[in-house]
């Protein structure tokens, strides 16, 4: 690139950046000014709603308290009325009829007067037989009045609530009897109280404000951060509180402060709700969602104008040249970087993804290079595998001493995996017998060619009840024929490492990562298990997880083949020795028969017989 071209590009770039910076700064200042105005409006609205909610929240409660006090008077009068009526000798039916007349002529709905056992034998609803219970599990609502019967209470005022039997809203008040232990309860249908809350509540105001379009949503929560009222526009979307909303609401309910913040495309304002007369009693919080689309549109418009002005400054020819050069050289640079990665052995196909997606010659070049690089990587991987596995296979296959072979299998496995310890088990019927045990950190070398006997008992493959012993790693591998990789034995689920932990406590060792794989015979049955412990990171000496790669698979196949091959060869040698013995015995029998049948042997036998006969005559 010439100096003239570089200067032109530099000056043009400086002018463009300056224009963009000033335009962005002015746009941001305008946006912040509008945002502050929006915050002020939202705070005023939220405060108004919070004040209204505080007043409205107290009004129905005060109304209900007044009704409750009046009902206490009515219940007391009824208690005296019952005492007088029974003293006058009125029957239960006459008293019940009197109660029904009172209900018909007043706003009271129910009377329930009990005897000393809590049975409501006097009532206006004669078709219902009811007995009070002190157990709130049985009668969550009626058990509240049991204290009137025991004398623990003289008056019991219950808040209006949904009744257990028919889901109607009722308010009950009770007093004790004046002539003896009894419950005198009066009931009042309080459905109109809920209607009153709706008429004088803020819910209608909230819905009207949202419907006007200036507010996206309004949420009113109680002191426990439970939503009481929620109204939102149809386009609002997800009504759930975000993590930020939960955090801010909790903070405001704890501190009583106000907060306004931007979240997504909304300006959110939260103001606490207090009671009318006590600013220390917090009832909840009001949350107002104000749209910021107009602010964002204004900011975007100014930014677009700034960008447009900046691009006008740039010469189209320079822009065209720049983008064209970038379009051509960038893919080539990426391919060059990929070539370096192939050489270093850390190539990743994803790095050329955008280049390979091109539809021109560079895209074709990228696809060809990627295919070649992956083939090279696979070839190198196979070569590295062969470099590791082949020497091990040669050493194992050439070993003729069985004990040394077993020991070599563990040693070679430790080298390949950089394991600190290793154990080789051979299967004897329903047991796994320890044959080699090694640990470099603890300087333990037992079994194999060392001549040191392993003191550990064999592992049982089946429990006493005949079930498979799947809690032991080695037994599990032998029974299932599957490899097991564990990053940390102490955190492993499904296996019992109590014995390992006792060993660690005794020796001060820490058994962590485990790799166990089966050794299979020619018929595919498991003839042994090779277990490795604590893979060591060569870089820092830390214990790491055993890798799961082709080297491990190759090692498993080689050790299985070596062990099976030795067993097969040993079996063949035993058959040959047996055959040789049988041949030698038959040959000996043939030679004896040949000697006894010879003329010489027969003549010798006749002479011996003649000598014995002469000896007998001489003795006579």
C-alpha positions as CSV (number, residue, x, y, z in Angstrom):
1,X,0.0,0.0,0.0
2,X,1.3,3.5,-1.0
3,X,1.8,6.3,1.6
4,X,-0.9,8.3,-0.2
5,X,-3.4,5.6,0.2
6,X,-2.5,5.0,3.8
7,X,-2.8,8.7,4.7
8,X,-6.1,9.0,2.9
9,X,-7.5,6.0,4.8
10,X,-6.1,7.3,8.1
11,X,-7.6,10.8,7.7
12,X,-10.9,9.5,6.5
13,X,-11.0,7.1,9.5
14,X,-10.3,9.8,12.0
15,X,-13.0,12.1,10.6
16,X,-15.5,9.2,10.5
17,X,-14.7,8.2,14.1
18,X,-15.0,11.8,15.3
19,X,-18.4,12.3,13.7
20,X,-19.6,9.0,15.0
21,X,-18.4,9.7,18.5
22,X,-20.0,13.2,18.7
23,X,-23.2,12.0,17.2
24,X,-23.3,9.1,19.6
25,X,-22.6,11.3,22.6
26,X,-25.3,13.8,21.7
27,X,-27.8,11.0,21.1
28,X,-26.9,9.4,24.4
29,X,-27.4,12.7,26.3
30,X,-30.8,13.2,24.6
31,X,-31.7,9.6,25.5
32,X,-30.7,10.1,29.1
33,X,-32.8,13.3,29.4
34,X,-35.9,11.6,28.0
35,X,-35.2,8.6,30.2
36,X,-35.1,10.8,33.4
37,X,-38.4,12.4,32.5
38,X,-39.9,9.0,32.0
39,X,-38.5,7.9,35.3
40,X,-40.1,10.9,37.1
41,X,-43.5,10.2,35.5
42,X,-43.3,6.5,36.4
43,X,-42.3,7.3,40.0
44,X,-45.2,9.7,40.4
45,X,-47.6,7.2,39.1
46,X,-46.3,4.4,41.2
47,X,-46.4,6.6,44.3
48,X,-50.1,7.5,43.6
49,X,-50.9,3.8,43.2
50,X,-49.0,2.9,46.3
51,X,-50.9,5.5,48.4
52,X,-54.2,4.4,46.9
53,X,-53.5,0.8,47.6
54,X,-52.6,1.6,51.2
55,X,-55.8,3.4,51.8
56,X,-57.9,0.8,50.1
57,X,-56.3,-2.1,51.9
58,X,-57.3,-0.6,55.3
59,X,-60.9,0.3,54.4
60,X,-62.4,-3.2,54.0
61,X,-60.4,-4.4,57.1
62,X,-61.8,-1.6,59.2
63,X,-65.3,-2.3,57.9
64,X,-64.9,-6.0,58.8
65,X,-63.7,-5.1,62.3
66,X,-66.7,-2.9,62.8
67,X,-69.0,-5.7,61.7
68,X,-67.2,-8.1,64.0
69,X,-67.7,-5.8,67.0
70,X,-71.4,-5.6,66.2
71,X,-71.7,-9.4,65.8
72,X,-70.2,-9.7,69.3
73,X,-73.0,-7.7,70.7
74,X,-75.5,-9.8,68.7
75,X,-74.0,-13.1,70.0
76,X,-74.0,-11.8,73.5
77,X,-77.7,-11.0,73.2
78,X,-78.4,-14.4,71.8
79,X,-76.5,-16.0,74.7
80,X,-78.8,-14.2,77.2
81,X,-81.8,-15.0,75.0
82,X,-81.1,-18.7,75.1
83,X,-80.6,-18.7,78.9
84,X,-83.9,-16.9,79.4
85,X,-85.7,-19.2,76.9
86,X,-84.5,-22.4,78.5
87,X,-85.2,-21.1,82.0
88,X,-88.7,-20.2,80.8
89,X,-89.1,-23.9,79.7
90,X,-89.2,-23.4,75.9
91,X,-88.4,-26.6,74.0
92,X,-85.6,-27.0,71.5
93,X,-88.0,-26.7,68.5
94,X,-89.5,-23.5,69.9
95,X,-86.1,-22.0,70.4
96,X,-85.0,-23.1,66.9
97,X,-88.2,-21.5,65.4
98,X,-87.4,-18.3,67.2
99,X,-83.9,-18.3,65.8
100,X,-85.3,-18.9,62.3
101,X,-87.5,-15.9,62.7
102,X,-84.6,-13.7,63.7
103,X,-82.6,-14.8,60.6
104,X,-85.6,-14.1,58.4
105,X,-86.0,-10.5,59.8
106,X,-82.3,-9.5,60.1
107,X,-79.0,-9.7,58.2
108,X,-77.7,-12.5,60.3
109,X,-77.5,-15.8,58.5
110,X,-76.8,-18.6,61.0
111,X,-77.0,-19.5,64.7
112,X,-75.1,-22.4,66.3
113,X,-75.6,-22.9,70.1
114,X,-74.0,-25.9,71.7
115,X,-74.3,-27.9,74.8
116,X,-71.3,-28.6,77.1
117,X,-70.0,-31.3,74.7
118,X,-69.9,-29.0,71.7
119,X,-73.0,-30.4,70.0
120,X,-75.0,-27.6,68.3
121,X,-78.5,-28.7,69.4
122,X,-79.9,-25.2,68.9
123,X,-79.6,-23.8,65.4
124,X,-81.7,-22.2,62.7
125,X,-80.6,-24.7,60.1
126,X,-82.2,-27.7,61.7
127,X,-81.5,-29.9,58.7
128,X,-77.8,-29.8,59.6
129,X,-76.5,-31.7,62.6
130,X,-73.1,-30.3,63.7
131,X,-70.7,-30.9,66.6
132,X,-67.7,-28.7,67.2
133,X,-64.3,-30.3,67.4
134,X,-61.1,-29.0,69.0
135,X,-58.9,-30.7,66.3
136,X,-57.9,-28.2,63.5
137,X,-57.0,-31.2,61.3
138,X,-60.7,-32.2,61.3
139,X,-62.3,-28.7,61.5
140,X,-59.8,-26.1,60.3
141,X,-62.4,-23.3,60.6
142,X,-64.8,-24.4,63.4
143,X,-62.1,-25.6,65.9
144,X,-61.2,-21.9,66.4
145,X,-64.3,-21.6,68.7
146,X,-63.6,-24.6,71.0
147,X,-61.9,-22.3,73.5
148,X,-65.3,-20.7,74.3
149,X,-66.4,-24.1,75.6
150,X,-63.4,-24.7,77.8
151,X,-63.3,-21.1,79.1
152,X,-60.0,-20.3,77.5
153,X,-61.8,-17.6,75.5
154,X,-64.8,-15.4,76.2
155,X,-65.1,-13.9,72.7
156,X,-63.9,-15.4,69.4
157,X,-63.9,-13.3,66.2
158,X,-62.9,-15.0,63.0
159,X,-62.0,-13.2,59.8
160,X,-64.3,-13.6,56.9
161,X,-63.1,-16.6,54.9
162,X,-64.3,-19.3,52.5
163,X,-66.4,-21.8,54.4
164,X,-65.3,-25.5,54.4
165,X,-68.7,-27.0,53.5
166,X,-69.9,-24.9,50.5
167,X,-67.0,-22.5,49.5
168,X,-69.2,-19.4,50.5
169,X,-67.6,-16.5,52.2
170,X,-68.8,-16.3,55.9
171,X,-67.8,-14.4,59.0
172,X,-68.4,-16.1,62.3
173,X,-68.3,-14.6,65.8
174,X,-68.8,-16.5,69.1
175,X,-69.2,-15.9,72.8
176,X,-69.4,-18.2,75.8
177,X,-72.7,-19.2,77.4
178,X,-74.0,-17.1,80.3
179,X,-75.8,-20.0,81.9
180,X,-73.1,-22.7,81.6
181,X,-70.3,-24.0,79.3
182,X,-71.5,-23.6,75.7
183,X,-70.6,-22.0,72.4
184,X,-73.0,-19.3,71.1
185,X,-72.0,-18.6,67.5
186,X,-73.6,-16.3,65.0
187,X,-72.7,-16.4,61.3
188,X,-72.9,-13.7,58.6
189,X,-72.8,-14.2,54.8
190,X,-69.9,-11.8,54.0
191,X,-69.8,-12.2,50.2
192,X,-70.6,-8.5,49.9
193,X,-67.3,-7.7,51.6
194,X,-65.3,-9.2,48.7
195,X,-67.5,-7.3,46.3
196,X,-66.8,-4.2,48.3
197,X,-63.1,-4.8,48.0
198,X,-63.5,-5.1,44.2
199,X,-65.6,-1.8,44.0
200,X,-63.3,0.3,46.1
201,X,-60.0,-1.5,45.2
202,X,-57.2,-0.4,43.0
203,X,-57.7,-3.3,40.5
204,X,-60.1,-1.3,38.4
205,X,-57.8,1.7,38.5
206,X,-54.9,-0.5,37.5
207,X,-56.8,-2.0,34.5
208,X,-57.8,1.5,33.3
209,X,-54.3,2.8,33.4
210,X,-52.9,-0.1,31.4
211,X,-55.8,0.1,28.9
212,X,-55.0,3.7,28.3
213,X,-51.7,2.6,26.6
214,X,-49.2,4.8,28.6
215,X,-48.3,1.9,30.9
216,X,-47.4,-1.6,29.7
217,X,-48.1,-3.4,33.0
218,X,-48.7,-2.8,36.7
219,X,-48.0,-5.3,39.4
220,X,-49.0,-5.0,43.1
221,X,-47.4,-7.5,45.6
222,X,-47.9,-8.1,49.3
223,X,-45.2,-8.0,52.0
224,X,-44.2,-11.6,51.2
225,X,-43.5,-10.7,47.5
226,X,-46.7,-12.6,46.3
227,X,-48.5,-11.0,43.4
228,X,-51.9,-9.6,44.4
229,X,-52.9,-7.6,41.3
230,X,-51.4,-7.9,37.8
231,X,-52.6,-6.2,34.7
232,X,-50.7,-6.0,31.4
233,X,-51.3,-5.1,27.8
234,X,-51.9,-8.0,25.4
235,X,-48.5,-7.4,23.8
236,X,-46.6,-7.5,27.1
237,X,-45.4,-11.1,26.7
238,X,-44.0,-13.1,29.6
239,X,-45.6,-12.0,32.9
240,X,-43.1,-13.8,35.1
241,X,-40.7,-11.8,37.3
242,X,-37.1,-11.8,36.1
243,X,-34.2,-12.6,38.4
244,X,-33.5,-8.9,38.7
245,X,-37.1,-8.1,39.5
246,X,-37.1,-10.6,42.4
247,X,-33.9,-9.2,43.7
248,X,-35.1,-5.6,43.6
249,X,-38.5,-6.3,45.1
250,X,-36.9,-8.2,47.9
251,X,-34.5,-5.3,48.6
252,X,-37.3,-2.7,48.6
253,X,-39.5,-4.8,50.9
254,X,-36.5,-5.0,53.3
255,X,-35.4,-1.4,53.1
256,X,-38.5,0.5,52.1
257,X,-36.6,2.5,49.4
258,X,-37.8,3.3,45.9
259,X,-36.1,2.1,42.7
260,X,-36.2,2.7,39.0
261,X,-34.2,0.7,36.5
262,X,-34.0,-0.4,32.9
263,X,-34.7,-4.1,32.2
264,X,-35.0,-5.3,28.6
265,X,-37.3,-2.9,26.8
266,X,-39.0,-1.5,29.9
267,X,-38.4,1.1,32.5
268,X,-39.4,-0.5,35.8
269,X,-40.3,1.5,38.9
270,X,-40.9,-0.1,42.3
271,X,-42.4,1.9,45.2
272,X,-43.4,0.4,48.7
273,X,-47.0,0.5,50.0
274,X,-47.6,1.6,53.5
275,X,-50.7,1.8,55.7
276,X,-52.5,5.1,55.8
277,X,-51.6,6.0,59.4
278,X,-48.4,4.1,60.0
279,X,-45.5,4.6,57.7
280,X,-43.6,1.8,59.5
281,X,-46.1,-0.8,58.5
282,X,-45.3,-2.0,54.9
283,X,-48.1,-3.8,53.1
284,X,-46.3,-4.6,49.9
285,X,-45.0,-2.8,46.8
286,X,-46.2,-1.4,43.5
287,X,-44.3,-2.1,40.3
288,X,-44.9,-0.1,37.1
289,X,-43.7,-1.1,33.7
290,X,-43.2,1.9,31.3
291,X,-42.4,1.3,27.7
292,X,-39.1,2.6,26.3
293,X,-39.8,1.9,22.7
294,X,-40.1,5.6,21.8
295,X,-36.8,6.4,23.5
296,X,-35.0,3.5,21.8
297,X,-36.5,4.5,18.4
298,X,-35.2,8.1,18.9
299,X,-31.8,6.9,19.9
300,X,-31.7,4.5,16.9
301,X,-32.7,7.3,14.5
302,X,-30.0,9.6,15.7
303,X,-27.4,6.9,15.5
304,X,-28.5,6.0,12.0
305,X,-28.1,9.6,11.0
306,X,-24.6,9.7,12.5
307,X,-23.6,6.6,10.7
308,X,-25.0,7.9,7.4
309,X,-23.0,11.1,7.7
310,X,-19.8,9.2,8.5
311,X,-20.2,6.9,5.5
312,X,-20.8,9.8,3.2
313,X,-17.3,11.1,4.2
314,X,-15.7,7.8,3.0
315,X,-15.0,7.5,-0.7
316,X,-16.9,4.7,-2.3
317,X,-13.9,3.6,-4.2
318,X,-11.8,3.2,-1.0
319,X,-14.6,1.3,0.7
320,X,-15.1,-0.9,-2.3
321,X,-11.3,-1.7,-2.5
322,X,-11.1,-2.3,1.2
323,X,-14.0,-4.7,1.4
324,X,-13.0,-6.5,-1.8
325,X,-9.5,-7.0,-0.4
326,X,-10.8,-8.2,2.9
327,X,-13.2,-10.6,1.1
328,X,-10.2,-12.1,-0.8
329,X,-7.4,-12.1,1.8
330,X,-9.2,-13.0,4.9
331,X,-10.2,-16.6,3.8
332,X,-6.6,-17.1,2.6
333,X,-5.3,-15.9,6.0
334,X,-7.6,-18.4,7.7
335,X,-6.4,-21.2,5.5
336,X,-2.8,-20.3,6.3
337,X,-3.6,-20.3,10.0
338,X,-5.3,-23.7,9.6
339,X,-2.1,-25.0,7.9
340,X,-0.1,-23.9,10.9
341,X,-2.5,-25.7,13.1
342,X,-2.2,-28.9,11.1
343,X,1.6,-28.7,11.4
344,X,1.3,-28.2,15.2
345,X,-1.2,-31.1,15.4
346,X,-4.1,-29.1,16.9
347,X,-6.3,-28.5,13.8
348,X,-10.0,-27.8,14.4
349,X,-12.4,-28.1,11.5
350,X,-14.7,-25.3,13.0
351,X,-12.0,-22.7,12.3
352,X,-12.7,-23.0,8.5
353,X,-16.5,-23.2,8.8
354,X,-17.2,-19.7,7.3
355,X,-14.6,-20.3,4.6
356,X,-16.1,-23.6,3.6
357,X,-19.6,-22.1,3.4
358,X,-18.5,-19.8,0.6
359,X,-19.9,-20.7,-2.8
360,X,-16.8,-19.5,-4.8
361,X,-13.3,-21.1,-5.5
362,X,-12.1,-20.1,-2.0
363,X,-15.0,-22.1,-0.5
364,X,-14.0,-25.1,-2.6
365,X,-10.4,-24.7,-1.5
366,X,-11.5,-24.6,2.1
367,X,-13.5,-27.8,1.8
368,X,-10.6,-29.6,0.1
369,X,-8.1,-28.4,2.7
370,X,-10.4,-29.4,5.6
371,X,-10.8,-32.9,4.2
372,X,-7.1,-33.2,3.7
373,X,-6.4,-31.9,7.2
374,X,-8.8,-34.3,8.9
375,X,-7.2,-37.2,7.0
376,X,-3.8,-36.1,8.1
377,X,-4.9,-35.8,11.7
378,X,-6.4,-39.3,11.5
379,X,-3.3,-40.7,10.0
380,X,-1.1,-39.1,12.7
381,X,-3.4,-40.4,15.3
382,X,-3.1,-43.9,14.0
383,X,0.7,-43.6,13.7
384,X,0.9,-42.4,17.3
385,X,-1.3,-45.3,18.4
386,X,0.9,-47.8,16.5
387,X,4.1,-46.3,18.1
388,X,2.7,-46.9,21.5
389,X,0.9,-50.2,21.1
390,X,3.2,-52.2,18.8
391,X,6.2,-52.2,21.1
392,X,4.0,-53.3,24.0
393,X,2.5,-56.1,21.9
394,X,6.0,-57.3,20.9
395,X,7.2,-57.3,24.5
396,X,4.1,-59.1,25.8
397,X,4.0,-61.7,23.0
398,X,7.7,-62.6,23.5
399,X,7.5,-63.2,27.2
400,X,7.5,-66.9,28.1
401,X,7.5,-66.7,31.9
402,X,3.9,-66.5,33.1
403,X,4.6,-64.6,36.3
404,X,6.8,-62.1,34.5
405,X,4.1,-61.7,31.8
406,X,1.5,-60.9,34.4
407,X,3.8,-58.3,36.0
408,X,4.8,-56.8,32.6
409,X,1.1,-56.4,31.7
410,X,0.6,-54.1,34.8
411,X,3.9,-52.3,34.3
412,X,3.2,-51.5,30.6
413,X,-0.4,-50.4,31.4
414,X,1.0,-48.0,34.1
415,X,3.5,-46.6,31.6
416,X,0.9,-46.0,28.9
417,X,-1.7,-44.4,31.2
418,X,0.9,-42.8,33.6
419,X,-0.9,-44.5,36.5
420,X,0.5,-44.5,40.0
421,X,-0.8,-48.0,40.8
422,X,-2.1,-51.1,39.2
423,X,-3.7,-54.4,40.1
424,X,-4.2,-57.6,38.0
425,X,-6.9,-60.1,38.9
426,X,-7.4,-63.5,37.3
427,X,-10.7,-65.2,37.5
428,X,-11.0,-68.5,39.4
429,X,-14.6,-69.8,39.1
430,X,-16.6,-67.3,41.2
431,X,-13.7,-65.3,42.5
432,X,-11.1,-62.8,41.4
433,X,-7.6,-63.7,42.6
434,X,-4.9,-61.0,43.2
435,X,-1.9,-61.9,41.0
436,X,0.0,-58.6,40.7
437,X,-0.3,-55.5,42.9
438,X,1.9,-52.4,42.3
439,X,2.0,-48.8,43.7
440,X,4.9,-46.5,42.8
441,X,4.2,-43.9,45.5
442,X,4.0,-46.5,48.3
443,X,6.8,-48.6,46.8
444,X,4.6,-51.7,46.7
445,X,5.5,-54.5,44.4
446,X,3.7,-57.8,45.1
447,X,2.9,-60.9,43.1
448,X,4.1,-61.6,39.6
449,X,7.9,-62.2,39.4
450,X,8.7,-60.4,42.7
451,X,8.1,-63.6,44.8
452,X,6.2,-61.5,47.4
453,X,2.9,-63.1,48.2
454,X,-0.2,-60.8,48.1
455,X,-2.0,-61.0,51.5
456,X,-5.4,-59.8,50.3
457,X,-8.2,-62.3,50.0
458,X,-9.8,-63.1,46.7
459,X,-12.8,-61.0,45.6
460,X,-16.1,-62.8,45.6
461,X,-18.2,-62.3,42.5
462,X,-21.4,-63.3,44.2
463,X,-22.8,-62.4,47.5
464,X,-23.9,-64.9,50.1
465,X,-27.5,-64.7,48.8
466,X,-26.3,-65.6,45.3
467,X,-26.7,-62.0,43.9
468,X,-24.0,-60.5,41.8
469,X,-21.5,-58.4,43.7
470,X,-21.9,-55.2,41.7
471,X,-20.7,-52.9,44.4
472,X,-17.0,-53.8,43.9
473,X,-15.5,-52.2,40.7
474,X,-13.4,-55.2,39.7
475,X,-16.2,-57.6,40.3
476,X,-18.6,-55.4,38.3
477,X,-16.1,-55.4,35.4
478,X,-15.7,-59.2,35.5
479,X,-19.5,-59.8,35.7
480,X,-20.6,-57.3,33.1
481,X,-17.6,-57.3,30.8
482,X,-17.6,-53.5,30.7
483,X,-14.9,-50.9,31.5
484,X,-15.3,-48.4,34.4
485,X,-13.9,-44.9,34.4
486,X,-14.1,-42.9,37.7
487,X,-12.8,-39.4,38.2
488,X,-13.0,-39.7,42.0
489,X,-13.8,-43.0,43.8
490,X,-14.9,-41.1,46.9
491,X,-17.7,-39.4,44.9
492,X,-18.7,-42.4,42.9
493,X,-22.2,-43.7,43.2
494,X,-23.2,-47.4,43.0
495,X,-19.8,-48.8,44.2
496,X,-18.5,-49.6,47.7
497,X,-15.1,-48.2,48.3
498,X,-15.0,-48.7,52.1
499,X,-12.1,-51.1,51.8
500,X,-10.2,-48.6,49.6
501,X,-10.8,-45.8,52.2
502,X,-9.6,-48.0,55.0
503,X,-6.4,-48.7,53.0
504,X,-6.0,-45.0,52.4
505,X,-6.4,-44.2,56.1
506,X,-3.9,-46.8,57.1
507,X,-1.2,-45.8,54.5
508,X,-1.9,-42.0,54.1
509,X,-2.6,-42.6,50.4
510,X,-5.5,-41.0,48.5
511,X,-7.1,-43.3,45.9
512,X,-8.9,-41.0,43.4
513,X,-9.2,-41.8,39.7
514,X,-9.9,-45.4,38.6
515,X,-9.8,-47.3,35.3
516,X,-10.7,-50.9,35.2
517,X,-11.2,-53.0,32.1
518,X,-11.9,-56.7,31.4
519,X,-9.4,-59.2,30.0
520,X,-11.2,-61.6,27.6
521,X,-10.3,-65.1,26.5
522,X,-10.7,-66.5,22.9
523,X,-14.3,-67.3,23.5
524,X,-15.2,-63.8,24.8
525,X,-15.5,-64.7,28.4
526,X,-13.8,-62.6,31.1
527,X,-10.7,-64.3,32.4
528,X,-9.3,-61.4,34.4
529,X,-9.5,-57.7,35.2
530,X,-6.8,-55.0,35.0
531,X,-7.4,-52.1,37.4
532,X,-5.3,-48.9,37.3
533,X,-5.4,-46.2,40.0
534,X,-4.5,-42.4,40.0
535,X,-3.5,-41.1,36.6
536,X,-0.8,-38.5,37.1
537,X,-0.6,-35.3,35.0
538,X,3.1,-35.1,33.8
539,X,2.9,-31.3,33.8
540,X,2.1,-30.7,37.4
541,X,2.0,-34.1,39.2
542,X,-1.7,-33.8,40.0
543,X,-4.1,-36.8,39.9
544,X,-6.4,-36.5,36.9
545,X,-9.1,-38.7,35.3
546,X,-8.0,-41.5,33.0
547,X,-8.5,-40.7,29.4
548,X,-10.9,-42.7,27.2
549,X,-9.1,-43.0,23.9
550,X,-7.9,-45.5,21.3
551,X,-4.7,-46.1,23.2
552,X,-6.6,-47.5,26.2
553,X,-8.7,-49.7,23.9
554,X,-5.6,-51.0,22.2
555,X,-4.0,-51.7,25.5
556,X,-7.0,-53.7,26.6
557,X,-7.0,-55.7,23.4
558,X,-3.2,-56.4,23.7
559,X,-3.3,-57.5,27.3
560,X,-6.3,-59.7,26.7
561,X,-4.6,-61.2,23.6
562,X,-1.3,-61.8,25.4
563,X,-2.9,-63.4,28.4
564,X,-5.3,-65.5,26.3
565,X,-2.4,-66.5,24.0
566,X,-0.2,-67.6,26.9
567,X,-3.0,-69.6,28.4
568,X,-3.7,-71.2,25.0
569,X,0.0,-72.0,24.5
570,X,0.3,-73.4,28.0
571,X,-2.7,-75.6,27.4
572,X,-1.1,-76.8,24.1
573,X,2.2,-77.6,25.8
574,X,0.3,-79.6,28.5
575,X,-1.5,-81.6,25.8
576,X,1.9,-82.3,24.0
577,X,3.5,-83.5,27.3
578,X,0.5,-85.7,28.0
579,X,0.7,-87.2,24.5
580,X,4.5,-87.8,24.9
581,X,4.0,-89.7,28.2
582,X,1.4,-91.9,26.6
583,X,3.7,-92.6,23.6
584,X,6.6,-93.5,25.9
585,X,4.5,-95.9,28.0
586,X,3.3,-97.8,24.9
587,X,6.9,-97.9,23.5
588,X,8.1,-99.5,26.8
589,X,5.4,-102.2,26.7
590,X,6.3,-103.0,23.1
591,X,10.0,-103.4,24.0
592,X,9.2,-105.7,27.0
593,X,7.0,-107.9,24.8
594,X,9.7,-108.0,22.1
595,X,12.4,-109.2,24.6
596,X,10.2,-111.9,26.2
597,X,9.3,-113.2,22.8
598,X,13.0,-113.5,21.6
599,X,14.8,-116.9,21.3
600,X,17.6,-115.7,23.6
601,X,15.1,-114.8,26.4
602,X,13.4,-118.2,26.0
603,X,16.7,-120.2,26.1
604,X,17.7,-118.2,29.1
605,X,14.4,-118.9,30.8
606,X,14.8,-122.6,30.1
607,X,18.3,-122.7,31.6
608,X,17.1,-121.0,34.7
609,X,14.3,-123.5,35.1
610,X,16.8,-126.4,34.7
611,X,19.2,-124.9,37.3
612,X,16.3,-124.7,39.8
613,X,15.4,-128.3,39.2
614,X,19.0,-129.5,39.8
615,X,19.0,-127.6,43.1
616,X,15.9,-129.4,44.3
617,X,17.4,-132.8,43.6
618,X,20.6,-132.0,45.5
619,X,18.7,-130.9,48.5
620,X,16.9,-134.3,48.6
